[in-house]
Amino acid sequence: MSAPTLTPQPETLPERYAVLGNPVAHSQSPFIHAEFARQTGEHITYGRVECPLDGFEAAVRAFIASADPARGLGRVGGCNITVPFKFQAIPLARRVSDRAARAQAANVLRFDADGWFADNTDGIGLVRDVQGGAATSLAGQRVLLIGAGGAAAGVLGPLIEARPRLITVANRTPARGADLVQRHLALAAERGVALQATGLADCGDGYGVVLNSSASSLAGAPVPVAPDVLAPGALALDMMYGPAARPFLAWAEAHGARGRDGLGMLVEQAAEAFFVWRGVRPDAAAALAALRSRLAAA
C-alpha cells in the first residue's frame, strides 16, 4: 500500500512576489530579492511575469489566482510594476500611499486581505542612493531632473522632501513638465524648494546634481541637454543601468562630472518595496555589491 500524497499546507509555503512588466526578461529584481530573503530569513520567492501590453490587470489577477498548494505554489503577497504599467496600477488599489498619489504612478502593489495597497518606492530609492551610495547631500543643491514621464513622476516628491534649493524639470514637451511641477508646488512651498519646468534647451546651467529619467538612454539617443548644465564635479546619474547608461556616463565624465548608473537606485527602491511587503529592512549596500559582482562576471 503506497503512502498517501501529502499536500503542502499554505502556511508552510513561501509567499510569492514578482515583477510585472513588458519586457521583464532582463530584470535583476529576482536576484536582488533573493539576496534580501537570504539576508533576512524571510520565506519568499520572487519571479518575473511578462504582461501583454493590453492585459495588465488580467495578468495581475491571474498571478494572484495562481496560488495552488497542491502544486507547491503559495499565496501571492505583492508585486513590483515596471514599464509600461506604472500608471495603470493606481486605479486597481483600495489604498494608495501619499507618494504614489502625488506621482499618479505606482511601482509596488501589496495584496492585503482587505484590499490592495499601491505605493511608489522609486523616489526614496533614488534619494537614498544619491545621499548614501554617491555620498552627495541633496540639501541646498541645484538639481536638474531631465524628463517628465513615469520615472520623473515617481522621484520628484522624495527629491523635494530632501530640500534642495532648486529643482528644474526639463522636458522635450515643457507642458508635460509643467503639469508634473503643478502637482508638486504645494509640497515644494512647504519645504522651501524652488520648483520650475523648462524645455531641454533653456534649463539653465551649473547644476550640482543632474538626473536623467528620460527615455534617451533606452533609445540610444544623444544626451538631450548641453554640457554646461553640469557644475564642476557635479553628480550626473542616469536611472538606467548596463549598456543603456554608458553613453550618458561617458558624456558626464568627459565634462568633469561624476557619472553614476541606476543600479543603486534599483536596489534601494527594491529594499523599500521589501519593507512595504515584509516589514523588514534589508541591507541594500550588501545586495548592491553582490549585484555589481554578478554583472561584472556575466
Backbone as a ProteinNet text record, in pm:
[ID]
protein_1_A
[PRIMARY]
MSAPTLTPQPETLPERYAVLGNPVAHSQSPFIHAEFARQTGEHITYGRVECPLDGFEAAVRAFIASADPARGLGRVGGCNITVPFKFQAIPLARRVSDRAARAQAANVLRFDADGWFADNTDGIGLVRDVQGGAATSLAGQRVLLIGAGGAAAGVLGPLIEARPRLITVANRTPARGADLVQRHLALAAERGVALQATGLADCGDGYGVVLNSSASSLAGAPVPVAPDVLAPGALALDMMYGPAARPFLAWAEAHGARGRDGLGMLVEQAAEAFFVWRGVRPDAAAALAALRSRLAAA
[TERTIARY]
85.8	0	89.6	70.1	156.5	119.5	218.8	194.3	109.3	19.1	-64.9	19.2	-24.1	42.3	-3.2	91.6	58.5	64.3	-41.3	-44.5	18.8	117.3	177.5	71.7	80.7	-11.7	28.6	-70.5	-37.2	59.9	47.6	132.3	277.6	306.1	443.5	511.3	436.4	491	543.7	647.2	695.8	592.1	579.9	493.1	561.9	482.1	538.4	522	622.3	625.3	684.9	667.2	724.3	726.5	803.1	799.2	712.7	619.1	530.5	560.4	578.8	608.2	615.1	663	683.2	784.6	908.8	960.5	1011.7	1032.5	1088.9	1201.9	1232.1	1333.3	1468.6	1496.7	1625.9	1630.8	1518.7	1509.7	1603.6	1672.5	1759.2	1685.3	1556.8	1482.2	1478.3	1463.6	1466.5	1596.3	1709.3	1836.3	1839.7	1796.6	1800.4	1715.4	1593.6	1504.6	1547.2	1612.1	1670.1	1779.7	1860	1961	1894.8	1789	1719	1663.7	1604.2	1548.7	1658.3	1773	1885.5	1934.8	1944.9	1991.5	1898.9	1769.5	1671	1603.2	1617.3	1548.8	1400.7	1354.7	1213.2	1184.1	1069.1	1032.9	953.4	1025.8	960.1	1028.9	958	1018.7	980.3	1058.7	1036.2	1068.3	974.1	992.5	959.5	936.5	903.9	773.3	689.4	567.7	562.9	574	561.4	413.6	362.6	221.1	197	86.8	50.1	33.4	68.8	61.3	-80.4	-180.3	-319.5	-386.2	-305.5	-365	-302.5	-267.9	-200.1	-288.6	-409.8	-495	-522.3	-551.8	-577.2	-455.9	-335.7	-213.7	-192.5	-222.1	-210.4	-305.3	-429.4	-528.8	-496.4	-443.1	-403.4	-286.4	-193.9	-81.7	-131.7	-222.9	-278	-350.6	-429.1	-509.4	-425.9	-297.4	-213.3	-171.7	-203.6	-172.2	-238.5	-160.7	-210.9	-122.1	-159.5	-75.2	-44.7	-137.2	-113.5	4.8	32.9	148.4	264.4	255.2	363	368.4	258.3	253	178.5	251.6	192.5	119.2	72.2	-1.4	86	24.5	92.7	74	187.1	180.5	186	242.9	254.6	334.6	355.3	434.9	495.7	602.4	655.8	596.8	585.1	536.5	642.2	676.4	772.2	708.3	787.3	733	664.9	553.4	490	364.1	358.1	231.2	217.3	315.7	310.3	188.7	143.2	26.2	-103.7	-100.6	-221.3	-246.6	-151	-163.6	-252.5	-247.3	-320.4	-470.5	-539	-683.8	-723.5	-631	-662.4	-659.2	-603.9	-578	-690.3	-715.8	-812.7	-749.2	-619.7	-547.6	-421.3	-385.7	-272.5	-188.3	-57.2	31	34.1	75	85	182.6	294.4	395.2	347.4	269.1	214	104	21.8	-85.5	-29	77.3	138	200.2	261.3	322.2	218.8	100.2	-3.1	49	141.3	201	248.1	246.7	290.6	383.3	483.2	569.4	561.6	469.8	452.2	303.2	260.4	128.1	146.6	69.8	65.9	-77.7	-94.5	-227.6	-276.1	-327.4	-379.5	-516.1	-555.4	-684.6	-801.2	-783.1	-892.6	-879.1	-795.8	-782.7	-637.5	-612	-476.5	-425.8	-296	-228.4	-124.3	-125.9	-31.4	67.6	193.1	297.9	395.1	479.8	585.2	715	809.2	935.7	1051.5	1024.3	1131.4	1203.8	1127.3	1187.6	1274.6	1223.5	1303.6	1425.9	1412.5	1528.1	1634.5	1592.4	1688.2	1754.9	1677.1	1732.9	1833.5	1801.1	1893.7	2021.9	2010.8	2132	2217.8	2155	2232.4	2302.5	2229.4	2284.7	2371.7	2340.5	2420.5	2524.7	2478.7	2571.4	2667.3	2615.8	2701.6	2754.2	2718.6	2769.1	2752.4	2633.6	2605.8	2479.2	2493	2375.8	2294	2162.8	2074.2	2034.1	2049.5	2007.8	2084.5	2012	2072.8	2126.7	2112	2165.8	2074	2132.3	2056.2	2048.7	1925.7	1904.6	1832.7	1884.2	1817.3	1763.3	1633.6	1567.6	1526.6	1589.7	1562.9	1453.3	1343.6	1230.3	1113.8	993.5	872.9	775.2	825.8	741.4	723.3	695.7	666.8	781.3	905.3	1020.1	1034.6	1022.1	1031.6	917.9	797.9	683	705.2	770.8	793.7	898.1	991.9	1103	1088.7	1003.6	1003.8	964.9	862.3	820.7	930.5	992.1	1101.7	1221.8	1248.4	1355.4	1323.1	1199.6	1159	1175.4	1137.6	1149.4	1293.5	1390.1	1531.1	1579.9	1493.6	1517	1635.8	1644.7	1741.2	1696	1783.1	1746.9	1654.9	1681.9	1607.5	1599.2	1482.9	1468.3	1408.8	1478.6	1428.6	1390.5	1267.2	1221.3	1228.2	1320.4	1340.5	1288.3	1200.3	1139.3	1125.7	1126	1111.2	979.8	873.9	745.3	727.6	756.6	752.9	618.4	508.5	377.4	363.3	423.5	415.7	494.9	610.7	686.9	611.6	541.8	464.9	353.1	289.1	184.2	241.3	357.8	421.8	459.4	515	552.1	429.3	321.1	199.8	151.3	158.6	112.6	198.9	319.8	414.2	441.6	372.9	402.6	375.9	266.8	234.3	341.3	383.1	488.4	617	651.9	774.2	769.5	653.3	639.5	656.8	600.3	614.4	760.6	836.2	974.6	1073.8	1026	1114.6	1200.8	1146.3	1219.9	1163.9	1250.1	1207.8	1192.4	1081	1048.3	1001.8	1060.5	1024.2	1031	957.9	958.8	1012.5	1097.2	1154.5	1162.5	1201.2	1239.4	1380.4	1425.5	1559.8	1668.8	1636	1738	1755	1662.4	1666.8	1656.5	1721.9	1707.3	1811.6	1901.7	1999.5	2129.8	2216.8	2348.4	2394	2507.4	2572.5	2499.1	2437.9	2367	2464	2447.3	2531.8	2489.6	2361.8	2309.5	2223.9	2256.3	2180	2131.3	1999.1	1935.8	1865	1901.7	1839.8	1733.5	1607	1496.6	1432	1487	1425.7	1451.8	1382.4	1399.3	1519.6	1599.3	1710.8	1809.3	1836.2	1932.9	1879.7	1753.7	1695.2	1691.5	1668.1	1656.6	1791.9	1899.6	2030.8	2049.9	1972	1977.1	2084.6	2130.3	2228	2171.2	2259.6	2216.5	2140	2019.9	1932.4	1954.9	2059.2	2088.1	2233.9	2265.5	2401.3	2494.1	2623.9	2718	2724.3	2686.9	2700.1	2595.9	2506.5	2418.2	2497.8	2617.4	2698.3	2789.8	2774.2	2873.5	2999.7	3116.5	3238.3	3220.2	3250.4	3238.2	3096.4	3000.6	2860.2	2841.4	2735.6	2691.5	2592.2	2618.4	2528.3	2484.2	2358.1	2306.8	2203.1	2222.7	2124	2044.7	1912	1830.3	1833.8	1890.1	1914.9	2046.1	2071.4	2198.1	2239.4	2362.1	2412.3	2446.1	2444.5	2483.4	2402.9	2275.9	2192.7	2245.7	2305.3	2351.6	2491.2	2565.6	2707.5	2730	2654	2678.4	2657.5	2556	2533.2	2648.6	2694.3	2804.7	2932.4	2957.1	3076.1	3067.6	2949.1	2926.8	2954.8	2899.7	2917.8	3065.5	3134.8	3274.4	3364.6	3328.4	3404.9	3393.8	3291.1	3269.9	3289.7	3369.4	3412.2	3314.6	3213.4	3116.1	3145.3	3082.5	3090.3	2968.8	2992.3	2882.2	2842.8	2712.2	2661.5	2540.7	2534.6	2420.6	2307.6	2200.1	2080.7	2074.6	2184.3	2178.8	2152.7	2217.2	2195.6	2052.3	1994.9	1853.5	1765.1	1796.5	1719	1717.5	1833.9	1842.1	1773.5	1791.7	1730.4	1577.6	1522.8	1377	1324.7	1402.8	1363.4	1365	1463.8	1470.9	1349.2	1306.4	1187.9	1062.4	1054.3	940.4	938.4	1054.9	1065.3	1012.9	1047.1	998.5	846.8	793.6	647.5	576.3	632.9	571.3	592	715	753	774.3	784.5	810.4	951.6	1043.1	1183.3	1267.6	1369.4	1452	1584.3	1609.4	1733	1851.1	1968	2092.6	2110.6	2071.6	2077.4	2220.9	2312.7	2451.8	2513.1	2487.2	2541.6	2481.8	2352.1	2287.9	2341.1	2367.1	2422.2	2561.3	2643.3	2777.9	2769.5	2677.6	2660.7	2612.1	2521.6	2469.2	2577.3	2656.9	2764.2	2865	2895.2	2987.2	2928.6	2800.9	2734.5	2736.7	2704.9	2701.1	2840.2	2939.7	3077.3	3126.6	3075.6	3119.3	3040.6	2931.4	2844.1	2909.9
-118.5	0	123.8	209.7	326.9	432.7	511.6	619.7	727.3	789.4	895.5	1016.1	1082.8	1205.3	1320	1388.3	1497	1629.5	1708.4	1841.3	1941.3	2017.8	2118.4	2215.1	2249.4	2345.8	2487.4	2573.7	2708.7	2782.4	2763.3	2838.7	2792.1	2674.9	2626.9	2663.9	2715.9	2751.1	2893.7	2920.7	3059.2	3150.1	3271.5	3369.8	3416.6	3443.5	3470.9	3617.8	3667.4	3804	3796.4	3902.5	3906	4048.8	4069.6	4195.4	4173	4264.6	4258.3	4374	4345.8	4449.9	4390.1	4469.4	4422.5	4514.1	4467.4	4333.6	4324.1	4200	4180.5	4077.2	4015.4	3909	3958	4087.3	4143.4	4182.4	4178.5	4237.2	4168.4	4249.3	4199.4	4183.6	4216.5	4213.8	4076	3963.9	3834	3809.7	3846.5	3830.2	3917.9	4042.9	4136.3	4084.6	4041.9	3997.7	3862.2	3780	3657.2	3691.2	3795.2	3840.3	3891.6	3970.4	4022.1	3907.5	3806.7	3692.8	3615.9	3599.5	3530.1	3606	3738.8	3821.3	3812.3	3820.3	3840.2	3713.3	3604	3480.2	3481	3581	3583.9	3472	3406.1	3286.1	3328.4	3370	3418.8	3363.4	3371.7	3355.6	3477.8	3501.8	3621	3585.4	3617	3583.3	3697.6	3665.6	3763.1	3721.6	3819.4	3795.7	3898.3	3851.8	3942.9	3956	4079.1	4104.6	4145.4	4102.5	4159.2	4310	4381.4	4527.7	4576.7	4498.8	4538	4453.5	4391.6	4299.6	4304	4423.6	4432.7	4383.1	4436.3	4397	4247.2	4192.3	4048.4	3967.8	4016.6	3945.2	3949.4	4063.8	4073.9	3974.4	3974	3886	3738.3	3706.2	3568.1	3525.9	3617.9	3588.3	3557.9	3638.9	3614.7	3480.5	3451.4	3329.7	3204	3218.7	3102.2	3026.5	3078.8	3007	2869	2765.1	2627.1	2538.8	2519.2	2439.4	2300.5	2241.2	2106.2	2103.6	2217.1	2226.7	2301.7	2325.2	2392.1	2541.7	2601.4	2745.2	2815.3	2892.5	2959.7	3087.4	3154.8	3280	3385.4	3471.2	3584.7	3705.5	3762.5	3873	4010.6	4019.5	4151.6	4142.3	4257.6	4260.7	4398.5	4401.1	4525	4545.7	4671.1	4705.7	4789.6	4751.6	4829.8	4872.6	4937.1	4992.8	4883.6	4917	5049.9	5063.4	4994	4979.2	5059.6	5143.1	5209.9	5300.7	5358.9	5447	5366.9	5237.6	5155.6	5091.2	5099.2	5028.9	5102.4	5235.2	5313.2	5282.1	5277.5	5254.3	5117.7	5024.4	4890.6	4880.4	4981.5	4972.5	5034.9	4975.5	5033.6	5146.1	5132.1	5234.1	5270.7	5398.3	5449.9	5536.8	5515.4	5597.2	5740.4	5833.4	5973	5989	5916.6	5935.2	5878.3	5771.8	5720	5810.2	5864.1	5953.7	6079.1	6132.7	6254.1	6224.5	6108.2	6069	6027.2	5986.4	5927.7	5802.8	5735.1	5612.8	5528.1	5396.1	5304.2	5199.4	5161.9	5050.9	4934.4	4944	4839.5	4819.1	4694.1	4656.5	4554.2	4570.8	4472	4421.6	4290.3	4232.2	4195.9	4296.7	4277	4211.2	4148.1	4080	4176.3	4302	4398.9	4490.1	4453.3	4532.8	4559.1	4594.3	4617.2	4754.3	4759.5	4883.8	4915.5	5040.2	5083.8	5182.9	5169.6	5258.7	5286.9	5386.2	5417.3	5434.6	5344.6	5347.2	5398.7	5440.3	5486.5	5608.1	5705.1	5829.9	5813.5	5740.6	5721.9	5636.6	5545.1	5468.2	5556.1	5651.5	5744.4	5831.1	5888	5977	5902.6	5780.4	5704.4	5670.5	5642.3	5611.5	5735.3	5849.1	5972.9	6009.6	6007.7	6057.8	5953.5	5825.7	5720.9	5666.4	5602	5538.6	5635.4	5752.6	5851.9	5957.5	5947.2	6039.4	6185.2	6219.5	6355.4	6405.8	6501.6	6558.6	6638.2	6622.3	6699.1	6832.5	6846.8	6970.4	7089.6	7191.6	7313.2	7304.8	7190.4	7173	7236.7	7263	7291.6	7161	7111.3	6979	6993.9	6928	6921.5	6780.3	6769.8	6642.6	6642.8	6558.1	6551	6448.9	6493.8	6406.2	6436.8	6401.5	6426.6	6310.3	6192.2	6074.1	6003.6	5872.7	5797.2	5793.7	5783	5779.2	5910.8	6022.9	6154.1	6175.1	6132.3	6147.6	6073.9	5957.6	5879.9	5938.4	6017.6	6064.1	6208.7	6288	6431.6	6460.5	6395.2	6420.7	6393.7	6274	6248.6	6340.7	6383.2	6481.7	6611.4	6656.8	6778.8	6760.8	6642.7	6616.2	6627.6	6607	6617.8	6762.8	6859.2	7003.1	7058.8	7030.7	7106.3	7251.2	7337.5	7478.5	7497.6	7425.6	7439.9	7305.2	7274.7	7161.1	7213.8	7188.4	7220.9	7091.4	7083	6969	7009.8	6950.7	6985.1	6872	6906.5	6804.3	6852.6	6757.7	6791.7	6866	6823.6	6892.8	6968.3	7097.8	7170.6	7162.2	7153.2	7148.3	7024.9	6914.7	6794.9	6813.4	6875.9	6907.6	7002.6	7100.4	7196.4	7126.9	7026.3	6951.3	6877.9	6817.5	6746.5	6843.6	6956.4	7058.2	7108.6	7131.4	7184.6	7094	6963.5	6869.2	6873	6927.4	6926.2	7064.6	7166.8	7302.7	7321.8	7265.4	7283.5	7219.3	7099.4	7033.6	7114	7163.9	7242.3	7367.7	7434	7554.3	7520.9	7408.6	7366.7	7341	7287.9	7250.1	7360	7472	7582.1	7553.9	7480.6	7441.1	7516.7	7583.3	7645.2	7535.7	7538.3	7431.5	7494.2	7450.5	7509.3	7405	7431.4	7346.5	7425.1	7362.4	7427.2	7328	7379	7292.1	7240.3	7157.1	7099.6	7199.4	7296.4	7389.9	7511.5	7534.4	7656.4	7625	7516.6	7470.8	7529.4	7613.2	7676.1	7598.2	7637.5	7573.6	7563.8	7494.5	7489.5	7411.3	7299.1	7216.6	7121.7	7109.9	7018	6873.6	6850	6714.2	6714.9	6627.5	6613.4	6469.2	6452	6320.4	6296.7	6192.3	6162	6054.8	6095.6	5999.8	5982.3	6045.7	6042.4	5909.3	5889.7	5766.5	5772.3	5877.9	5893.9	5777.8	5730.6	5621.3	5492.2	5460.1	5339	5345.1	5464.9	5480.7	5492.3	5501	5519.7	5657	5754	5890.5	5970.5	6080.9	6166.3	6222.9	6260.2	6326.5	6453	6473.3	6578.3	6718.1	6737.9	6871.5	6906.5	7034.7	7082.1	7051.2	7036.2	7005.7	7111.9	7237.6	7341	7329.7	7231.1	7207	7152.9	7100.6	7036.2	7137.3	7152.9	7227.4	7142.2	7203.8	7124.1	7021.2	6896	6790.3	6747.4	6786.1	6750.9	6599.5	6555.4	6417.1	6409.4	6321.3	6300.6	6154.1	6131.1	5995.1	5963.6	5852.4	5801.6	5691.6	5698.3	5598.4	5462.4	5455.9	5327.2	5268.5	5141.8	5077.5	4984.8	4936.2	4849.3	4928.2	4862.3	4929.4	5056	5058.2	5175.3	5300.9	5287	5404.3	5451	5368.6	5400.6	5530.9	5559.6	5686.6	5809	5808.4	5920.7	5934.2	5822.4	5826.5	5875.6	5830.4	5876.8	6026.2	6074.1	6217.9	6296.7	6250.1	6320.4	6328.1	6216.1	6212.2	6292.7	6297.7	6378.1	6527	6566	6707.7	6736.6	6653.6	6682.6	6646.2	6566.6	6525.2	6383.3	6345.3	6208.5	6131.4	6034.9	5957.1	5842.4	5817.1	5705	5646.5	5512.2	5449	5425.4	5361.3	5345.1	5218.7	5141	5015.9	5040.8	5143.6	5172.1	5210.7	5293	5328.7	5204.6	5115.7	4993	4911.4	4894.7	4813.9	4884.8	5015.4	5089.1	5090.8	5107.3	5104.5	4964.7	4861.4	4724.6	4700.2	4756.8	4741.4	4805	4919.5	4984	4901.7	4843.7	4756.9	4634.5	4576	4461.1	4498.3	4619.1	4666.9	4685.6	4739.6	4757.1	4622.5	4520.5	4387.9	4311.9	4315.9	4223.2	4290.1	4424.4	4493.2	4475.2	4434.3	4410	4489.2	4559.5	4641.3	4569.5	4527.9	4455.6	4549.9	4490.7	4565.3	4591.1	4710.3	4741.8	4747.8	4802	4815.2	4679.3	4581.5	4447.2	4384.2	4404.5	4349.7	4416.9	4547	4617.9	4566	4543.7	4490.2	4352.7	4268.4	4135.3	4145.2	4240	4256.7	4305.7	4402.9	4452.8	4342.5	4260.2	4148.3	4049	4022.1	3929.2	3980.6	4106.8	4163.8	4173.8	4200.5	4207.6	4072.5	3966.2	3831.6	3775	3842.4	3788.6	3800.9
0	0	0	-99.5	-111	-9	28.6	124.7	59.6	136.2	79.7	39.3	-66.7	-110.1	-21.4	37.1	127.9	53	62.8	2.2	97.1	51.7	141	192.9	318.7	375.9	335.2	306.9	260	350.2	482.7	573.7	571.5	513.6	506.4	375	280.5	150.5	151	74.4	67.3	2.4	55.4	-7.7	-135.9	-239.3	-371.2	-409.9	-478.9	-532.5	-672.7	-750.3	-885.4	-935.4	-1041.3	-1114.2	-1237.8	-1261.5	-1376.6	-1470.2	-1596.1	-1693.8	-1832.3	-1926.9	-2063.1	-2131.2	-2150.1	-2120.2	-1976.4	-1927.3	-1793.1	-1790.2	-1903.4	-1902.6	-1853.2	-1871.4	-1832.6	-1685.4	-1616.3	-1481.8	-1382.6	-1302.1	-1195.7	-1063	-1062	-935.6	-869.6	-944.7	-875.5	-798.8	-857.1	-786	-660.4	-674.2	-561	-446	-476.1	-367.7	-311	-391.6	-335.3	-234.8	-264.9	-169.6	-40.8	-55.4	62.6	147.2	81.7	155.1	227.2	159.7	223	345.4	332.8	444.9	565.3	538.3	644.9	692.9	616.8	652.2	619.9	543.3	505.1	404.7	423	346	222.3	116.9	-3.1	-128.1	-239.4	-371.1	-454.7	-559.7	-642	-787	-876.7	-1017	-1110.3	-1235.1	-1339.3	-1406.1	-1437.9	-1514.8	-1626.8	-1750.4	-1863.7	-1900.1	-1894.9	-1918.2	-2062.4	-2122.7	-2253.3	-2241.2	-2343.9	-2337.4	-2311.8	-2352	-2329.4	-2222.5	-2133.9	-2037.7	-1900.1	-1850.6	-1721.4	-1607.3	-1595	-1482	-1483.5	-1600.4	-1609.4	-1565.8	-1600.1	-1561.9	-1411.1	-1348.7	-1203.3	-1135.9	-1181	-1118.9	-1143.5	-1260.4	-1287.1	-1198.4	-1173.8	-1084.6	-944.4	-893.9	-761.1	-756.5	-861.5	-864.2	-884.3	-915.5	-943.1	-818	-699.8	-576.1	-578.8	-552.4	-559.8	-472.8	-345.3	-255.8	-309.2	-385.2	-437.3	-532.7	-595.2	-685.5	-621.2	-491.6	-420.6	-442.5	-485.4	-512.8	-400.6	-321.7	-207.3	-244.8	-141.6	-157.3	-223.9	-304.8	-364.4	-273.5	-230	-134.2	-196.8	-317.1	-379.1	-507.1	-568.1	-690.6	-710	-787.8	-843	-981.6	-1021.5	-1154.2	-1221.8	-1344.4	-1421.1	-1552.6	-1637.4	-1761	-1843.2	-1908.9	-1918	-1834	-1718.2	-1647.7	-1518.8	-1484.6	-1354.1	-1338.6	-1448.3	-1439.3	-1429.4	-1460.3	-1456.6	-1321.2	-1230.5	-1102.2	-1002.4	-1002.7	-902.2	-900.8	-1015.4	-1012.1	-957.1	-950.1	-901.6	-749.7	-683.3	-539.1	-457.6	-342.6	-248	-168.2	-137.8	-62.9	-139.6	-135.1	-211.8	-118.8	-117.5	-34.7	-86.5	-0.6	-42	-158.4	-152.1	-256.8	-391.2	-388.5	-513.6	-566.5	-475.6	-518.7	-583.3	-526	-582.5	-719.3	-732.2	-859	-961.9	-914.6	-1000.9	-1070.5	-1004.6	-1057.8	-940.5	-959.6	-853.9	-912.9	-835.7	-875.3	-777.4	-680.1	-579.7	-554.1	-553.6	-503.3	-392	-285.3	-177	-167.2	-166.4	-173	-32.7	38	172.9	167.8	279.3	284.5	266.2	308	297.8	176.2	79.1	-42.4	-76.8	-200.4	-248.5	-205.9	-179	-140.8	-246.7	-296.4	-400	-340.7	-379.3	-330.2	-443.7	-421.8	-518.6	-441	-463.2	-389.4	-474.2	-597.3	-685.8	-628.8	-581.4	-536.2	-413.1	-313.6	-193.3	-225.5	-324.6	-368.6	-430.3	-513.9	-574.7	-469.2	-378.8	-276.9	-189.9	-150.6	-65.6	-140.5	-269.2	-344.7	-364.7	-394.2	-412	-281.8	-172.2	-45.9	24.5	4.3	65.7	-28.9	-136.2	-228.8	-295.2	-336.1	-402.7	-307.3	-178.8	-75.2	-116	-167.5	-213.2	-145.3	-57	8.4	-92.8	-86.9	-174.7	-113.6	15.8	82.5	25.8	-17.7	-68.4	-210	-275.8	-411.4	-516.2	-632.1	-752.8	-831.6	-854.7	-913.2	-1046.8	-1148.6	-1278.4	-1297.5	-1319.6	-1347.1	-1494.3	-1573.8	-1717.3	-1741.6	-1803.1	-1829.9	-1738.8	-1784.9	-1704.8	-1716.3	-1746.9	-1758.2	-1625	-1632	-1510.7	-1412.1	-1461.1	-1370.2	-1296.1	-1368.4	-1304.8	-1206.3	-1243.4	-1153.7	-1022.3	-1030.8	-909	-816.8	-870.5	-786.8	-739.8	-803.9	-773.7	-629.2	-578	-439.6	-338.6	-338.6	-246.1	-267.2	-389.8	-410.4	-337.5	-347.4	-275.8	-125.5	-75.3	69.1	116.8	27.3	64.1	69.5	34.2	48.9	-29.3	-159	-239.1	-250.6	-298.5	-316.1	-435.6	-544	-668.1	-737.6	-793.1	-884.1	-1013.6	-1123.6	-1256.8	-1326.4	-1371.7	-1450.6	-1597.6	-1672.4	-1813.5	-1900.6	-1992.1	-2075.3	-2219.3	-2311.5	-2453.1	-2477.9	-2406.6	-2412.5	-2281.5	-2276.8	-2150	-2077.7	-2152.2	-2087.5	-1999.3	-2040.4	-1957.6	-1828.7	-1840.4	-1720.3	-1629.8	-1689.2	-1609.6	-1533.9	-1594.5	-1524.4	-1403.8	-1421.6	-1310.8	-1199.3	-1235.3	-1136.6	-1062.4	-1134.5	-1071.7	-959.7	-978.8	-876.5	-751.4	-762.1	-650.4	-592.1	-640.8	-595.3	-447.3	-397.2	-255.6	-166.9	-202.1	-124.3	-131.6	-250.4	-265.6	-180	-175.5	-92.9	54.4	98.5	238.8	275.4	181	209.4	171.9	120.7	84.6	-35.9	-133.2	-252.8	-372.7	-448.3	-573.7	-678.3	-751.3	-845.6	-976.3	-1087.5	-1216.1	-1325.8	-1435.6	-1553.7	-1671.8	-1752.6	-1870.4	-1985.2	-2101.9	-2211.5	-2192	-2283.2	-2273	-2308.9	-2392.4	-2440.1	-2351.2	-2259.4	-2178	-2029.1	-1987.2	-1849.1	-1754.3	-1805.7	-1718.7	-1715	-1621.9	-1615.2	-1470.9	-1451.9	-1321.9	-1214.1	-1250	-1150.8	-1080.5	-949.3	-873.5	-886	-919.2	-937.9	-1063.9	-1158.6	-1282.7	-1290	-1303.3	-1300.4	-1433	-1502.4	-1631.4	-1614.7	-1626	-1620.2	-1756.7	-1858.4	-1991.3	-2060.6	-2172.4	-2249.5	-2342.8	-2335.3	-2429.6	-2421	-2299.7	-2286.1	-2347.9	-2319.5	-2376.5	-2528.2	-2580	-2724.7	-2794.1	-2717.6	-2776.2	-2835.9	-2787.2	-2840.3	-2768.1	-2827.7	-2759.2	-2629.3	-2539	-2415.5	-2454.1	-2400	-2453.2	-2397.4	-2317.3	-2264	-2292.9	-2283.4	-2310.5	-2192.8	-2217.2	-2108.7	-2000.4	-2032.8	-1930.6	-1820.4	-1828.4	-1713.2	-1595.8	-1621.6	-1518.5	-1450.6	-1319.7	-1243	-1231.5	-1208.8	-1190.9	-1078.7	-1109.2	-1009.3	-978.7	-1061.6	-1038.1	-1038	-969.6	-980.1	-1095.8	-1190.6	-1304.2	-1302.7	-1273.9	-1254.6	-1361.4	-1428.7	-1524	-1454.2	-1462.4	-1394.6	-1462.5	-1583.5	-1648.4	-1595.6	-1630.1	-1594.2	-1706.9	-1698.2	-1802.9	-1928.4	-2044.3	-2169.1	-2197.8	-2160.7	-2190	-2123.4	-2005.1	-1930.6	-1971.7	-2040.5	-2063.7	-2141.2	-2246.5	-2316.5	-2227.6	-2142.5	-2052.2	-1954	-1899	-1802.6	-1868.9	-1992.1	-2063.7	-2091.9	-2129.8	-2153.1	-2025.4	-1912.5	-1785.8	-1748.3	-1757.2	-1715.1	-1809.3	-1938	-2033.9	-2005.6	-1930.3	-1898.8	-1749.7	-1682.9	-1546.5	-1437.4	-1468.6	-1367.7	-1319.6	-1211.1	-1159.5	-1211.8	-1298.4	-1354.3	-1263	-1255.3	-1175.3	-1247.5	-1252.1	-1317.4	-1217.6	-1263.8	-1181.6	-1099.7	-1093.2	-1016.1	-868.3	-812.9	-671.1	-643.1	-729.2	-716.2	-725.8	-821.3	-838	-709.2	-648.3	-526.2	-410	-398.8	-287.5	-297.8	-419.7	-430.8	-399.8	-437.3	-406	-255.5	-185.9	-40.6	26.8	-24.5	31.3	1.9	-118.3	-150.5	-58.4	-34.1	56	194.8	239.5	369	367.4	258.9	246.9	257.5	193.9	194.4	324.7	377.4	484.5	619.1	621	746.7	797	709.4	743.2	644.4	695.6	607.1	580.8	455.5	424.1	407.5	390.3	370.9	221.5	176.2	33.8	-17	63.7	18.7	-9.8	74.9	52.6	-72.6	-93.4	-212.8	-339.6	-332.2	-448.3	-482.2	-382	-406.7	-472.3	-423.6	-482.7	-627.2	-653.4	-789.2	-884.5	-841.4	-928.9	-957.5	-860.1	-882.2	-982	-968.8	-1059.8	-1203.2	-1220.2	-1354.6	-1415.4	-1332	-1382.8	-1432.1	-1369.6	-1406.9	-1525	-1560.6	-1667.3	-1804.6
[MASK]
++++++++++++++++++++++++++++++++++++++++++++++++++++++++++++++++++++++++++++++++++++++++++++++++++++++++++++++++++++++++++++++++++++++++++++++++++++++++++++++++++++++++++++++++++++++++++++++++++++++++++++++++++++++++++++++++++++++++++++++++++++++++++++++++++++++++++++++++++++++++++++++++++++++++++

